């Protein structure tokens, strides 16, 4: 009888352990799935990008991030605080010389006016395309390593669509990071015409 009682207690303990472990795993998987379901908006993704620890490695990647930011300016919903944080992210991609010509306050004021103009004209950047890696041109200019990258924007204004072409000049800074020095509008025939 004592032997049957011990076996019964052992079986009950084993069942409790199995049920407890199953409950633990179920809750852990449920919380992991809940974490996976949390998606950042484009604005949140831009703001949360840490350029200090994870700066884009190539000139092309820098321009892609810049394009992602400016596309969000005109297409996403955000408040003034988020706009300023996105502007800080865009400015993190710019060369010190360009930043010296565009103080933050001036940049944000100009940006607010441009965003308002885009909204008033029902204008958005539908997509942006950066030239292929093999099309990026590298050149030494006045002792600085520079890269030239072309991009085009597919823009919708009301019900009509247009393409806008731009050429970017990036300069490698003292940390070895590619920073946007300047850009200019171009035509399809002039792409990468620096």
N, CA, C and O of each residue as an XYZ file, in Angstrom:
776
protein
N       0.807     -1.177      0.000
C       0.000      0.000      0.000
C       0.861      1.257      0.000
O       0.585      2.215     -0.722
N       1.926      1.238      0.833
C       2.833      2.379      0.859
C       3.502      2.569     -0.495
O       3.752      3.698     -0.916
N       3.787      1.478     -1.166
C       4.436      1.552     -2.464
C       3.485      2.196     -3.478
O       3.927      3.020     -4.278
N       2.227      1.856     -3.469
C       1.243      2.418     -4.379
C       1.070      3.907     -4.096
O       0.952      4.705     -5.026
N       1.055      4.288     -2.813
C       0.924      5.684     -2.426
C       2.112      6.500     -2.939
O       1.931      7.598     -3.465
N       3.326      5.965     -2.789
C       4.516      6.678     -3.289
C       4.489      6.817     -4.808
O       4.849      7.868     -5.338
N       4.071      5.781     -5.506
C       3.993      5.840     -6.968
C       2.947      6.881     -7.375
O       3.170      7.644     -8.315
N       1.819      6.919     -6.682
C       0.760      7.887     -6.966
C       1.246      9.311     -6.763
O       0.976     10.182     -7.590
N       1.961      9.557     -5.670
C       2.505     10.892     -5.388
C       3.542     11.276     -6.447
O       3.575     12.423     -6.894
N       4.365     10.350     -6.837
C       5.388     10.606     -7.859
C       4.726     10.956     -9.191
O       5.165     11.877     -9.880
N       3.671     10.223     -9.554
C       2.968     10.478    -10.807
C       2.324     11.866    -10.766
O       2.397     12.615    -11.739
N       1.693     12.205     -9.637
C       1.068     13.524     -9.492
C       2.123     14.620     -9.615
O       1.891     15.628    -10.283
N       3.267     14.434     -8.984
C       4.357     15.425     -9.082
C       4.840     15.577    -10.522
O       5.083     16.692    -10.984
N       4.979     14.470    -11.222
C       5.443     14.514    -12.623
C       4.411     15.243    -13.500
O       4.774     16.060    -14.346
N       3.137     14.941    -13.289
C       2.086     15.599    -14.057
C       2.107     17.102    -13.786
O       1.979     17.904    -14.711
N       2.269     17.483    -12.516
C       2.345     18.915    -12.171
C       3.533     19.585    -12.841
O       3.412     20.710    -13.326
N       4.667     18.923    -12.876
C       5.855     19.475    -13.535
C       5.621     19.650    -15.037
O       5.977     20.683    -15.604
N       5.030     18.656    -15.675
C       4.777     18.736    -17.117
C       3.795     19.869    -17.423
O       4.024     20.663    -18.335
N       2.695     19.941    -16.653
C       1.698     21.001    -16.866
C       2.315     22.376    -16.600
O       2.064     23.318    -17.351
N       3.107     22.498    -15.555
C       3.764     23.762    -15.232
C       4.726     24.196    -16.327
O       4.752     25.370    -16.697
N       5.520     23.261    -16.851
C       6.465     23.572    -17.919
C       5.725     23.964    -19.194
O       6.131     24.897    -19.886
N       4.634     23.250    -19.509
C       3.823     23.576    -20.679
C       3.248     24.990    -20.555
O       3.259     25.752    -21.522
N       2.746     25.339    -19.368
C       2.204     26.682    -19.126
C       3.287     27.736    -19.307
O       3.053     28.774    -19.927
N       4.460     27.471    -18.770
C       5.589     28.398    -18.902
C       5.923     28.634    -20.376
O       6.071     29.780    -20.800
N       6.043     27.565    -21.152
C       6.383     27.702    -22.568
C       5.286     28.438    -23.338
O       5.586     29.256    -24.208
N       4.037     28.159    -23.032
C       2.926     28.832    -23.718
C       2.952     30.333    -23.473
O       2.767     31.119    -24.402
N       3.174     30.723    -22.261
C       3.208     32.158    -21.935
C       4.419     32.834    -22.562
O       4.319     33.965    -23.039
N       5.543     32.165    -22.566
C       6.750     32.731    -23.167
C       6.555     32.940    -24.661
O       6.924     33.990    -25.186
N       5.984     31.965    -25.354
C       5.729     32.087    -26.790
C       4.702     33.174    -27.070
O       4.823     33.898    -28.058
N       3.704     33.297    -26.223
C       2.685     34.333    -26.420
C       3.291     35.722    -26.283
O       2.963     36.620    -27.059
N       4.179     35.908    -25.299
C       4.796     37.232    -25.141
C       5.772     37.515    -26.279
O       5.913     38.666    -26.693
N       6.449     36.486    -26.791
C       7.350     36.681    -27.932
C       6.554     37.068    -29.172
O       6.985     37.926    -29.942
N       5.389     36.439    -29.371
C       4.548     36.802    -30.517
C       4.015     38.209    -30.372
O       3.914     38.933    -31.363
N       3.672     38.614    -29.165
C       3.189     39.979    -28.934
C       4.291     40.975    -29.267
O       4.021     42.026    -29.849
N       5.541     40.651    -28.901
C       6.662     41.537    -29.224
C       6.864     41.639    -30.729
O       7.187     42.710    -31.242
N       6.673     40.516    -31.446
C       6.841     40.523    -32.892
C       5.773     41.364    -33.575
O       6.035     41.971    -34.613
N       4.566     41.410    -33.002
C       3.466     42.134    -33.610
C       3.624     43.642    -33.496
O       2.968     44.379    -34.232
N       4.471     44.119    -32.602
C       4.677     45.553    -32.442
C       5.531     46.039    -33.610
O       6.723     45.741    -33.696
N       4.898     46.789    -34.501
C       5.612     47.324    -35.650
C       5.797     48.824    -35.455
O       4.896     49.527    -34.998
N       6.974     49.287    -35.809
C       7.239     50.719    -35.740
C       6.696     51.391    -36.993
O       6.754     50.831    -38.088
N       6.171     52.587    -36.819
C       5.797     53.374    -37.992
C       7.094     53.808    -38.670
O       8.172     53.693    -38.087
N       6.987     54.303    -39.892
C       8.181     54.761    -40.609
C       8.860     55.896    -39.848
O      10.087     55.954    -39.771
N       8.057     56.794    -39.287
C       8.624     57.907    -38.515
C       9.374     57.364    -37.294
O      10.485     57.808    -37.005
N       8.776     56.413    -36.579
C       9.432     55.831    -35.406
C      10.708     55.093    -35.800
O      11.713     55.162    -35.093
N      10.667     54.388    -36.926
C      11.859     53.660    -37.391
C      12.993     54.632    -37.712
O      14.153     54.362    -37.402
N      12.657     55.754    -38.329
C      13.680     56.759    -38.663
C      14.255     57.371    -37.392
O      15.470     57.499    -37.244
N      13.370     57.746    -36.485
C      13.816     58.392    -35.249
C      14.663     57.450    -34.403
O      15.612     57.884    -33.750
N      14.324     56.164    -34.411
C      15.035     55.211    -33.545
C      16.352     54.713    -34.152
O      17.116     54.033    -33.467
N      16.631     55.029    -35.404
C      17.889     54.615    -36.031
C      19.058     55.302    -35.326
O      19.057     56.522    -35.156
N      20.042     54.521    -34.923
C      21.198     55.057    -34.204
C      22.367     55.200    -35.185
O      23.111     54.248    -35.417
N      22.519     56.391    -35.753
C      23.592     56.616    -36.714
C      24.966     56.677    -36.052
O      25.981     56.505    -36.727
N      25.012     56.917    -34.750
C      26.319     56.959    -34.078
C      26.957     55.579    -34.033
O      28.167     55.446    -34.217
N      26.146     54.546    -33.789
C      26.676     53.181    -33.680
C      26.494     52.368    -34.956
O      27.149     51.341    -35.133
N      25.617     52.814    -35.838
C      25.311     52.042    -37.040
C      25.154     52.977    -38.232
O      24.079     53.068    -38.825
N      26.236     53.672    -38.577
C      26.196     54.620    -39.685
C      26.246     53.858    -41.009
O      26.960     52.860    -41.109
N      25.505     54.305    -42.028
C      25.546     53.627    -43.330
C      26.977     53.561    -43.868
O      27.730     54.532    -43.794
N      27.328     52.411    -44.402
C      28.721     52.155    -44.781
C      29.112     52.711    -46.140
O      30.293     52.957    -46.383
N      28.151     52.915    -47.030
C      28.483     53.341    -48.384
C      27.770     54.646    -48.727
O      26.772     54.993    -48.095
N      28.279     55.374    -49.732
C      27.594     56.597    -50.153
C      26.149     56.314    -50.592
O      25.237     57.092    -50.310
N      25.969     55.218    -51.267
C      24.639     54.822    -51.733
C      23.686     54.599    -50.557
O      22.531     55.023    -50.600
N      24.175     53.931    -49.506
C      23.345     53.676    -48.320
C      22.984     54.979    -47.607
O      21.881     55.111    -47.077
N      23.906     55.935    -47.592
C      23.635     57.241    -46.977
C      22.500     57.932    -47.728
O      21.574     58.451    -47.105
N      22.561     57.943    -49.053
C      21.525     58.594    -49.854
C      20.193     57.851    -49.695
O      19.137     58.485    -49.664
N      20.229     56.539    -49.594
C      18.989     55.784    -49.384
C      18.329     56.194    -48.064
O      17.114     56.388    -48.013
N      19.122     56.327    -47.001
C      18.563     56.767    -45.721
C      18.022     58.186    -45.822
O      16.949     58.485    -45.296
N      18.748     59.044    -46.485
C      18.286     60.423    -46.654
C      16.951     60.437    -47.410
O      16.025     61.151    -47.024
N      16.857     59.658    -48.472
C      15.622     59.585    -49.239
C      14.473     59.030    -48.401
O      13.333     59.477    -48.524
N      14.776     58.075    -47.570
C      13.746     57.504    -46.688
C      13.202     58.588    -45.746
O      11.999     58.655    -45.493
N      14.089     59.418    -45.239
C      13.681     60.492    -44.334
C      12.839     61.528    -45.062
O      11.775     61.911    -44.577
N      13.306     61.989    -46.228
C      12.539     63.035    -46.910
C      11.203     62.508    -47.430
O      10.233     63.261    -47.508
N      11.143     61.245    -47.782
C       9.863     60.657    -48.187
C       8.886     60.691    -47.018
O       7.703     60.979    -47.202
N       9.373     60.399    -45.822
C       8.517     60.428    -44.623
C       8.058     61.854    -44.318
O       6.944     62.048    -43.833
N       8.892     62.847    -44.593
C       8.492     64.242    -44.362
C       7.163     64.554    -45.052
O       6.295     65.216    -44.481
N       7.017     64.072    -46.276
C       5.887     64.471    -47.099
C       4.725     63.482    -47.095
O       3.631     63.819    -47.546
N       4.947     62.267    -46.592
C       3.894     61.257    -46.695
C       3.350     60.782    -45.350
O       2.253     60.225    -45.303
N       4.066     60.981    -44.283
C       3.682     60.421    -42.989
C       3.034     61.480    -42.098
O       3.156     62.681    -42.338
N       2.348     61.003    -41.071
C       1.774     61.878    -40.049
C       2.743     61.938    -38.865
O       3.263     60.910    -38.430
N       2.979     63.134    -38.351
C       3.887     63.301    -37.212
C       3.628     64.647    -36.576
O       2.984     65.520    -37.158
N       4.147     64.800    -35.361
C       4.020     66.093    -34.685
C       5.334     66.868    -34.844
O       6.299     66.351    -35.407
N       5.363     68.090    -34.352
C       6.545     68.943    -34.525
C       7.786     68.340    -33.865
O       8.889     68.435    -34.403
N       7.600     67.717    -32.695
C       8.735     67.080    -32.022
C       9.329     65.962    -32.850
O      10.550     65.832    -32.940
N       8.471     65.148    -33.459
C       8.959     64.070    -34.313
C       9.629     64.619    -35.567
O      10.625     64.066    -36.033
N       9.085     65.708    -36.115
C       9.712     66.336    -37.278
C      11.126     66.781    -36.935
O      12.056     66.563    -37.711
N      11.286     67.399    -35.787
C      12.612     67.870    -35.383
C      13.576     66.702    -35.187
O      14.757     66.816    -35.515
N      13.089     65.586    -34.658
C      13.951     64.407    -34.493
C      14.333     63.817    -35.852
O      15.467     63.380    -36.048
N      13.376     63.807    -36.793
C      13.711     63.326    -38.140
C      14.701     64.269    -38.804
O      15.611     63.824    -39.504
N      14.530     65.570    -38.590
C      15.462     66.552    -39.150
C      16.865     66.327    -38.577
O      17.858     66.447    -39.294
N      16.941     66.001    -37.288
C      18.242     65.691    -36.682
C      18.876     64.476    -37.355
O      20.087     64.433    -37.568
N      18.044     63.493    -37.686
C      18.562     62.297    -38.357
C      19.077     62.656    -39.755
O      20.133     62.179    -40.172
N      18.331     63.495    -40.474
C      18.784     63.919    -41.804
C      20.084     64.699    -41.693
O      20.996     64.514    -42.499
N      20.169     65.567    -40.700
C      21.370     66.383    -40.515
C      22.572     65.512    -40.107
O      23.717     65.884    -40.361
N      22.314     64.367    -39.483
C      23.413     63.456    -39.122
C      24.081     62.874    -40.369
O      25.211     62.389    -40.304
N      23.386     62.926    -41.490
C      23.921     62.402    -42.748
C      24.639     63.474    -43.563
O      25.190     63.183    -44.625
N      24.634     64.707    -43.072
C      25.194     65.834    -43.822
C      26.596     66.194    -43.348
O      26.939     66.044    -42.175
N      27.380     66.666    -44.283
C      28.743     67.113    -44.032
C      28.730     68.379    -43.168
O      27.798     69.180    -43.239
N      29.763     68.546    -42.362
C      29.858     69.720    -41.486
C      29.784     71.032    -42.263
O      29.211     72.010    -41.782
N      30.358     71.054    -43.450
C      30.325     72.278    -44.250
C      28.889     72.620    -44.652
O      28.483     73.780    -44.583
N      28.126     71.614    -45.071
C      26.725     71.839    -45.418
C      25.936     72.288    -44.186
O      25.088     73.176    -44.278
N      26.216     71.678    -43.046
C      25.524     72.056    -41.807
C      25.829     73.502    -41.418
O      24.966     74.197    -40.881
N      27.053     73.954    -41.687
C      27.409     75.332    -41.328
C      26.612     76.351    -42.141
O      26.365     77.463    -41.674
N      26.209     75.973    -43.356
C      25.405     76.870    -44.193
C      23.909     76.776    -43.864
O      23.121     77.635    -44.261
N      23.536     75.731    -43.139
C      22.127     75.494    -42.814
C      21.955     75.244    -41.323
O      21.837     74.089    -40.913
N      21.937     76.285    -40.498
C      21.718     76.080    -39.067
C      20.395     75.349    -38.828
O      19.471     75.438    -39.637
N      20.319     74.642    -37.731
C      19.156     73.798    -37.444
C      17.847     74.586    -37.486
O      16.881     74.131    -38.100
N      17.794     75.738    -36.857
C      16.548     76.514    -36.829
C      16.102     76.907    -38.238
O      14.920     76.810    -38.570
N      17.038     77.343    -39.051
C      16.736     77.723    -40.422
C      16.271     76.517    -41.217
O      15.314     76.597    -41.988
N      16.958     75.398    -41.022
C      16.620     74.160    -41.726
C      15.189     73.728    -41.390
O      14.420     73.386    -42.289
N      14.830     73.741    -40.107
C      13.504     73.291    -39.685
C      12.422     74.262    -40.167
O      11.348     73.826    -40.581
N      12.687     75.557    -40.118
C      11.709     76.540    -40.614
C      11.461     76.332    -42.109
O      10.316     76.344    -42.561
N      12.530     76.143    -42.863
C      12.406     75.903    -44.294
C      11.678     74.589    -44.561
O      10.853     74.497    -45.470
N      11.987     73.597    -43.776
C      11.356     72.285    -43.911
C       9.854     72.365    -43.648
O       9.063     71.771    -44.380
N       9.461     73.096    -42.608
C       8.033     73.273    -42.304
C       7.297     73.923    -43.476
O       6.195     73.503    -43.829
N       7.902     74.942    -44.074
C       7.272     75.613    -45.212
C       7.154     74.668    -46.408
O       6.129     74.647    -47.089
N       8.206     73.890    -46.660
C       8.200     72.975    -47.799
C       7.165     71.861    -47.606
O       6.475     71.483    -48.553
N       7.059     71.339    -46.388
C       6.070     70.295    -46.100
C       4.659     70.839    -46.278
O       3.793     70.168    -46.838
N       4.435     72.054    -45.801
C       3.120     72.682    -45.958
C       2.795     72.866    -47.437
O       1.662     72.637    -47.860
N       3.797     73.284    -48.229
C       3.602     73.452    -49.665
C       3.248     72.113    -50.317
O       2.341     72.053    -51.148
N       3.945     71.054    -49.953
C       3.653     69.724    -50.499
C       2.217     69.323    -50.171
O       1.491     68.834    -51.036
N       1.811     69.533    -48.918
C       0.449     69.164    -48.517
C      -0.586     70.008    -49.250
O      -1.611     69.480    -49.682
N      -0.341     71.302    -49.399
C      -1.276     72.177    -50.105
C      -1.439     71.783    -51.568
O      -2.511     71.961    -52.147
N      -0.399     71.259    -52.152
C      -0.424     70.866    -53.567
C      -0.774     69.386    -53.748
O      -0.755     68.875    -54.868
N      -1.097     68.694    -52.635
C      -1.376     67.244    -52.683
C      -0.223     66.515    -53.369
O      -0.426     65.680    -54.250
N       0.957     66.845    -52.951
C       2.170     66.314    -53.563
C       2.844     65.350    -52.601
O       2.984     65.656    -51.417
N       3.266     64.183    -53.094
C       4.018     63.218    -52.276
C       5.079     62.544    -53.122
O       4.972     62.462    -54.346
N       6.099     62.068    -52.444
C       7.121     61.262    -53.106
C       6.627     59.827    -53.032
O       6.534     59.248    -51.950
N       6.314     59.262    -54.180
C       5.792     57.900    -54.231
C       6.916     56.903    -54.007
O       6.761     55.933    -53.265
N       8.050     57.150    -54.656
C       9.203     56.267    -54.485
C      10.474     57.016    -54.864
O      10.444     58.043    -55.542
N      11.584     56.466    -54.404
C      12.880     57.024    -54.792
C      13.796     55.866    -55.166
O      13.741     54.792    -54.567
N      14.620     56.100    -56.146
C      15.538     55.071    -56.617
C      16.940     55.660    -56.665
O      17.165     56.731    -57.229
N      17.873     54.938    -56.065
C      19.277     55.366    -56.033
C      20.041     54.548    -57.065
O      19.790     53.355    -57.240
N      20.975     55.202    -57.742
C      21.760     54.512    -58.765
C      22.453     53.275    -58.187
O      22.724     53.199    -56.988
N      22.730     52.318    -59.060
C      23.394     51.087    -58.647
C      24.792     51.371    -58.114
O      25.388     52.407    -58.409
N      25.298     50.445    -57.335
C      26.641     50.587    -56.757
C      27.698     50.815    -57.826
O      28.622     51.606    -57.635
N      27.562     50.121    -58.950
C      28.576     50.256    -60.006
C      28.519     51.615    -60.691
O      29.463     52.002    -61.379
N      27.409     52.348    -60.506
C      27.270     53.665    -61.116
C      27.758     54.795    -60.206
O      27.832     55.946    -60.636
N      28.093     54.473    -58.949
C      28.624     55.484    -58.038
C      30.035     55.820    -58.504
O      30.859     54.929    -58.712
N      30.307     57.120    -58.666
C      31.634     57.557    -59.116
C      32.414     58.088    -57.923
O      31.888     58.852    -57.114
N      33.667     57.679    -57.822
C      34.547     58.140    -56.745
C      35.636     59.009    -57.357
O      36.161     58.716    -58.432
N      35.963     60.089    -56.644
C      36.930     61.035    -57.184
C      37.567     61.784    -56.015
O      36.912     62.002    -54.996
N      38.818     62.175    -56.145
C      39.456     63.023    -55.144
C      39.331     64.471    -55.608
O      39.764     64.828    -56.704
N      38.725     65.302    -54.744
C      38.504     66.708    -55.068
C      39.103     67.549    -53.946
O      38.689     67.438    -52.792
N      40.075     68.387    -54.286
C      40.761     69.242    -53.313
C      41.276     68.450    -52.110
O      41.225     68.923    -50.975
N      41.770     67.244    -52.374
C      42.338     66.406    -51.319
C      41.321     65.594    -50.528
O      41.704     64.860    -49.617
N      40.043     65.704    -50.850
C      38.995     64.952    -50.156
C      38.481     63.825    -51.042
O      38.347     63.979    -52.256
N      38.193     62.683    -50.406
C      37.548     61.595    -51.130
C      36.080     61.947    -51.281
O      35.392     62.214    -50.295
N      35.601     61.948    -52.523
C      34.207     62.279    -52.798
C      33.555     61.150    -53.588
O      34.217     60.401    -54.306
N      32.256     61.055    -53.435
C      31.468     60.083    -54.187
C      30.278     60.815    -54.780
O      29.726     61.728    -54.167
N      29.892     60.407    -55.973
C      28.790     61.042    -56.681
C      27.720     59.991    -56.946
O      27.974     58.965    -57.578
N      26.525     60.269    -56.450
C      25.419     59.316    -56.508
C      24.210     60.006    -57.136
O      23.871     61.132    -56.773
N      23.570     59.326    -58.073
C      22.361     59.862    -58.700
C      21.136     59.167    -58.142
O      21.184     58.001    -57.749
N      20.044     59.899    -58.115
C      18.786     59.339    -57.641
C      17.649     59.999    -58.397
O      17.787     61.103    -58.924
N      16.527     59.307    -58.438
C      15.340     59.960    -58.973
C      14.159     59.671    -58.074
O      14.085     58.638    -57.408
N      13.244     60.616    -58.077
C      12.042     60.537    -57.260
C      10.840     60.477    -58.187
O      10.738     61.247    -59.141
N       9.951     59.575    -57.905
C       8.688     59.476    -58.611
C       7.684     60.219    -57.745
O       7.375     59.787    -56.634
N       7.174     61.337    -58.251
C       6.354     62.248    -57.445
C       4.942     62.320    -58.012
O       4.733     62.437    -59.220
N       3.977     62.246    -57.090
C       2.575     62.420    -57.471
C       2.110     63.783    -56.976
O       2.307     64.140    -55.814
N       1.500     64.525    -57.867
C       0.896     65.800    -57.497
C      -0.531     65.767    -58.022
O      -0.767     65.838    -59.228
N      -1.486     65.656    -57.089
C      -2.877     65.469    -57.494
C      -3.010     64.127    -58.176
O      -2.787     63.087    -57.557
N      -3.375     64.142    -59.462
C      -3.508     62.881    -60.200
C      -2.423     62.718    -61.260
O      -2.473     61.773    -62.047
N      -1.450     63.615    -61.294
C      -0.369     63.491    -62.282
C       0.933     63.049    -61.607
O       1.135     63.253    -60.410
N       1.796     62.446    -62.401
C       3.054     61.900    -61.903
C       4.225     62.476    -62.696
O       4.136     62.678    -63.907
N       5.321     62.735    -61.989
C       6.536     63.208    -62.642
C       7.743     62.550    -61.987
O       7.652     61.972    -60.904
N       8.864     62.653    -62.668
C      10.136     62.199    -62.104
C      11.024     63.409    -61.908
O      11.083     64.309    -62.746
N      11.711     63.407    -60.777
C      12.684     64.447    -60.490
C      14.026     63.760    -60.286
O      14.115     62.773    -59.556
N      15.052     64.267    -60.914
C      16.389     63.685    -60.823
C      17.290     64.583    -59.986
O      17.234     65.808    -60.095
N      18.121     63.967    -59.150
C      19.086     64.718    -58.356
C      20.415     63.982    -58.336
O      20.468     62.752    -58.336
N      21.474     64.754    -58.319
C      22.829     64.223    -58.156
C      23.345     64.667    -56.800
O      23.280     65.847    -56.456
N      23.858     63.717    -56.032
C      24.414     63.991    -54.706
C      25.929     63.885    -54.760
O      26.485     63.018    -55.435
N      26.584     64.782    -54.036
C      28.028     64.701    -53.830
C      28.241     64.435    -52.339
O      27.789     65.209    -51.495
N      28.925     63.351    -52.025
C      29.223     63.013    -50.637
C      30.727     63.087    -50.435
O      31.506     62.824    -51.351
N      31.119     63.448    -49.229
C      32.533     63.564    -48.896
C      32.804     62.717    -47.665
O      32.012     62.694    -46.723
N      33.932     62.022    -47.685
C      34.312     61.194    -46.547
C      34.872     62.096    -45.451
O      35.766     62.904    -45.704
N      34.343     61.958    -44.227
C      34.800     62.801    -43.120
C      35.995     62.163    -42.401
O      36.480     61.108    -42.810
N      36.457     62.801    -41.344
C      37.653     62.327    -40.633
C      37.445     60.967    -39.977
O      38.416     60.275    -39.674
N      36.173     60.570    -39.749
C      35.880     59.254    -39.165
C      35.701     58.182    -40.230
O      35.473     57.014    -39.913
N      35.806     58.582    -41.495
C      35.643     57.625    -42.585
C      34.197     57.434    -43.003
O      33.891     56.524    -43.773
N      33.292     58.291    -42.499
C      31.874     58.205    -42.859
C      31.594     59.093    -44.059
O      32.141     60.190    -44.175
N      30.735     58.608    -44.952
C      30.319     59.396    -46.104
C      29.200     60.340    -45.680
O      28.186     59.908    -45.132
N      29.391     61.620    -45.936
C      28.409     62.637    -45.557
C      27.995     63.420    -46.800
O      28.807     63.670    -47.692
N      26.722     63.802    -46.844
C      26.204     64.569    -47.978
C      26.785     65.982    -47.925
O      26.585     66.712    -46.954
N      27.503     66.353    -48.977
C      28.101     67.680    -49.065
C      27.169     68.630    -49.818
O      26.988     69.781    -49.423
N      26.587     68.137    -50.895
C      25.680     68.956    -51.701
C      24.868     68.054    -52.615
O      25.170     66.872    -52.775
N      23.836     68.631    -53.209
C      23.081     67.949    -54.248
C      22.483     68.999    -55.162
O      22.359     70.171    -54.807
N      22.118     68.547    -56.340
C      21.543     69.474    -57.307
C      20.521     68.733    -58.154
O      20.618     67.526    -58.371
N      19.540     69.491    -58.625
C      18.582     68.931    -59.571
C      19.282     68.683    -60.889
O      20.183     69.430    -61.272
N      18.876     67.652    -61.575
C      19.437     67.376    -62.888
C      18.314     66.835    -63.768
O      17.169     66.711    -63.333
N      18.657     66.523    -64.991
C      17.694     65.892    -65.888
C      18.130     64.460    -66.098
O      19.228     64.074    -65.697
N      17.281     63.677    -66.718
C      17.622     62.276    -66.959
C      18.913     62.160    -67.761
O      19.706     61.245    -67.539
N      19.124     63.083    -68.689
C      20.332     63.053    -69.524
C      21.579     63.439    -68.741
O      22.684     63.029    -69.097
N      21.414     64.227    -67.674
C      22.553     64.718    -66.900
C      22.872     63.864    -65.686
O      23.820     64.167    -64.961
N      22.113     62.812    -65.445
C      22.273     62.037    -64.220
C      23.742     61.707    -64.014
O      24.438     61.254    -64.923
N      24.192     61.950    -62.781
C      25.576     61.742    -62.379
C      26.525     62.657    -63.174
O      27.640     62.266    -63.521
N      26.068     63.846    -63.443
C      26.834     64.756    -64.275
C      27.764     65.691    -63.525
O      28.199     66.695    -64.089
N      28.080     65.400    -62.286
C      29.010     66.256    -61.546
C      30.345     66.272    -62.225
O      31.268     66.937    -61.756
